[in-house]
Amino acid sequence: MSILISDAWMLPQEGFLKQKYDILVEGEYIAKIAPAGTIKCPAAKVIQGNGSLALPGFVNAHTHSAMSLLRGYGDDMPLMSWLNDRVWPLEAKMTPEDVYWGSLLSCLEMIKSGTTAFADMYFFMDSTAKAVEESGLRASLSAAIIDGETKDFQEKVELARIWQGKADGRITTMLGPHSSYTCSPARLQEVMEAADEYDLAMHIHIAETQSEIEQIEAAYGKRTVQHLENLGFFAGHHVLGAHLVWLNAAEIDILAQNGVCVAHNPQSNMKLASGIAPVPAMLQAGIKVALGTDSSCSNNSLDMLAEMKAAALLAKVGTLDATALPAAKVIEMATENGAAALDLPQVGKLEPGYKADLILLDMNKPHLAPLHDLASQVVYAANGADVKTTLVNGQVLMQDYEVLVLDEAKILSEVKKCCKNLFYR
Ligand SMILES: [Zn+2]
């Protein structure tokens, strides 16, 4: 099936003037982009751009989607007491059904705010995979691996193998060793061996807090990044590392030399008072830094536009340099770099030959006028509620603010039921 998106702005890029374009989608791919009014394709379903801005869909490079069930439960607390006293006791009671509805709630929120792909780490991965399958989104899923029984570990490796490439290729998988403070060196070794054997990438939390660095140093005599390098975790593997807040110059070199992709989570890092990741220095070193929201209980939303603004502002205040992390670079982090982090080579750009994962941002709004600089409007003025149309893999998931693939009312009522059961179980 062909879809013609007509008369939409695009961000200025090499060879493109600031003008409106037509975008022709054929099947799962972008087939052609040309100045507005020049593509004729009578058979195509037409989506009027009406002066909206077409962007590649956002890639949320680190989240735990089912944790939307705990949104707003335990805010304003330090990381470890929040986990110990609030999150972990409730997670211990969650069922696969809870994880399914929590994931679906997040999928709905992502479609409505312009995220087309996400990297997820959680338990009951089957449930999240089913939600992704139904939602039409693209996702890279990892079952969280910690120390414990070998049988449980093997089941998680099996899940990664089963779901790899499913849902017309929209679902890909990674192994998800949670962190070097919840996985012993022996467990990390097993994960690396499975990654080698089945050619799987790895998604892991790294160097999130200062206390983590102290804990790893006390246990292994090395800081987190150096400890992982010493175990051979980076070399020859595709690694998606979340956070990377506490780094020295030598560690930035290690990440750059090994091609480690980083998911920067500015709002979570601010909310949990984890610190300021050295994003400009990482980008300068050539590291692919992507953006993630982390879970919606350490954020508390999955709005990538809010995350983009936070990333830009945090980099500026962190370096006391207003030129740090300009808007266009932040958009690149939320799209192209996100696709690289999820190891999706044909995703993240609006170009012929790329997957048709794209959104239309409604620019006909008071807070987005006038259009002096499109990239600035996206990062500093727009928010998730300005996304009006979302396509993934050539399928229209939302058009003119109407979600076409999920039953919004049912999801909200099922989530209410899950929460009631979860809190009183
Ligand atoms: Zn996380």
Residues whose N, C-alpha, C, O or C-beta is under 5 A from the ligand:
A	BS01	ZN	D294
